[in-house]
Structure formats: C-alpha cells, structure tokens
C-alpha cells in the first residue's frame, strides 16, 4: 500500500527481517539503507528492523522511492546480501 505524503517522521512503513544461519559472529547481521533517502532503519528485535520515515515526504517531488537494503554479517571476510523494495507515496490534497 502507498504511504500518504503527510505521514509524520517516525512512522513505521515496513518491518524487515534478516537472518544468517551461521553461528557466532558469522551469524550476526546488521542492515543499512543504501543512498541518501528520507528513511532510516531502527533495530526492533533480534534480526528485525523497522523502516521508518526520517523526514517529510513530498509526492509532487518524488512519487516512489527505490530502497535498497544491505545486510552484512560480522564474519571475516564479511558476507553481504541486498534486497530492494519500492515504496510508493500517495498524494494528499495540500492546497
């Protein structure tokens, strides 16, 4: 479902789960958003992150965001995986 452009910062728009079946540091995963977007990831529980609006959205400026999330383990060498999602922004009459 699209996110209304008048959603306030701190609104949770998705929950992301990242899992690594390895043990020890090889099984510890951290996630980051690639690029400079108006969202942030916040750890929620073990291997789960909340995707949160970090700053105001403006549908007239950007109607959809292509968000790439990178999950990296703490192994040596570190292994990583990426997932992409599209977040559509719905218009709200702001006149």
Secondary structure as UniProt FT lines:
FT   STRAND          3..4
FT   TURN            5..6
FT   TURN            9..10
FT   STRAND          12..17
FT   HELIX           24..27
FT   STRAND          29..33
FT   STRAND          39..45
FT   TURN            46..47
FT   STRAND          48..53
FT   TURN            59..61
FT   STRAND          64..73
FT   STRAND          80..90
//
